[in-house]
Amino acid sequence: MGWLSAGEGYEVALVEGRVTARSTSGRAAGRQLKTLPKGVKAHPEVDRLRKLAEWLDRHATECVARVDSWMVSSLPVPTGLLGRVWPDEAWQAGLRDMVVMGAGPDEVGFLRDADGSGELRVVDPDGETVRLSPETVTLPHPVLLPDLDDLREFAAELGLTQGVEQIDRATWRKPADLAEKASSVSDFAGGTYDSRFGLAARATSLGYRVSGGYATCRIREAGAITEASVWIGEPYWYGESETGDLSWSVVDGRSLRLPEVGPVAWSEGMRMAAALYAGRTVEQGENT
């Protein structure tokens, strides 16, 4: 976006997400000003640019959230769609350097570009830049990537930075020796907070939903929706509170036994429980 007239002697524009003014006359003509002059602050163009900046911030947040949902769910995404949204910088910020997987295990790499024809340019694990044009790709959840450690090392070597936490996402592998009838995990139970309000606030600040006495997150996996839940205390309890057990259920409310929980739902549930436990009140001398 170019510079817009904002009254006699000034122009305004969005510069790095902030409304900025510059003088159009005198010795300072063309020089950007550190602050908006008093006479410019109330100009309609300034108000319009501020609203645009707010919309752009919301749009960027929504794009990253959408890419995150594709990744957590490992949903197939049409390559044509990636090509159409790629010119948008907000979408690029969420998609660039994400690990994508095409039709087979050999079609995998870090996404670097996408064009309108549905062709993707990726850097494969051998460091080669290749072009892929499958009908759809997935952005796999990291717990599903067999060579996750190698991908992390390779990304570090290339200096790649992901806008959506994928390969550096904390993951938990589901144990193979779970008791057949076990239905909950207590690894992160007992994390004490000064109040239930503080525990609920941490949950919401991390993006989790608080419903009744639980912090929850929903995971779409293999065509089904699983909800992971951690007990955080009665809604109107004002005293000290602590994290409870972690359990999983399907959307109709049926509780799942631990062997029934999918690998992504297991990892995301443990990630939520660990994050809530990490915010506990730590007594002096207690290991964190």
Salt bridges, closest charged atoms under 4 A:
GLU11 OE1 - ARG22 NE 2.86
GLU45 OE1 - ARG48 NH2 2.94
ASP47 OD2 - LYS51 NZ 3.37
ASP68 OD1 - ARG169 NH1 3.38
ASP88 OD2 - HIS59 NE2 2.75
ASP97 OD1 - ARG112 NH1 2.31
GLU119 OE1 - ARG131 NH1 3.32
ASP149 OD1 - ARG152 NH1 3.83
GLU165 OE1 - ARG271 NH2 2.88
GLU227 OE2 - ARG218 NE 3.08
GLU260 OE2 - ARG254 NH1 3.67
GLU260 OE1 - ARG257 NE 3.93
GLU268 OE2 - HIS141 NE2 2.73
GLU268 OE2 - ARG169 NE 2.90
GLU268 OE1 - ARG271 NH1 3.78
GLU286 OE2 - ARG280 NE 3.38
